[in-house]
Amino acid sequence: MPIPRALSRGEEEFSFHCRVNGLTPDREYLFHPMRKWRFDFAFPKQKIAVEIEGVTGGMGGRHQRRSGLEGDAYKYNSAAELSWTVLRYTPSMVVSGEAIDQVLRMLKSRAEGAEMLSSNYIGVPFVPWWDERVTGSAPNCGICGALMVRAYGVPMFPGWLCLSCGNRYEDEPKEPKP
């Protein structure tokens, strides 16, 4: 097993914020089945990844060169295809607490979504939009692009839920055109 690289200042700070909040993300998580792409931090069960970007102040870091930007685009697009939500932060966003606040919100949202999808949730299962009652294809989440599910007969939650990122829509999405 290779020795993990040293943490950058932003990564060290984010790691500290995780420990303070009782989180134990996987470090340098290998997420792709065929490529050697890794996330700085990952919560595999929730499919949430955190990337702390390096130099962003015009100093010519890897993320600012064409090849680096293109490589990152391939990596992040492939992660999206595998239903990962990749949250990208600069070191200043980490230091300000913005990063950990958003990660905590996302983890909570995914946990609530998973709870709502359990078969014990007030006895009413979620029914996919694309079942026999509806023709057409399922609406996609505006955040991650995954398919949405509808809770039929659940007065506490009359809207739609994204199975991937936990995003909720209270308004009825427009039906897809046949």
Secondary structure, DSSP 8 states (H G I E B T S, - for coil): --------HHHHHHHHHHHHTT---EEEEE--SSS--EEEEEETTTTEEEEE----SSS--GGGSHHHHHHHHHHHHHHHHTT-EEEEE-HHHHHTTHHHHHHHHHHHHHHHHHHHHSTTSTT---EETTSTTS-S---B-TTT--BEEE-TT-TT--SEEETTT--EE-S-------
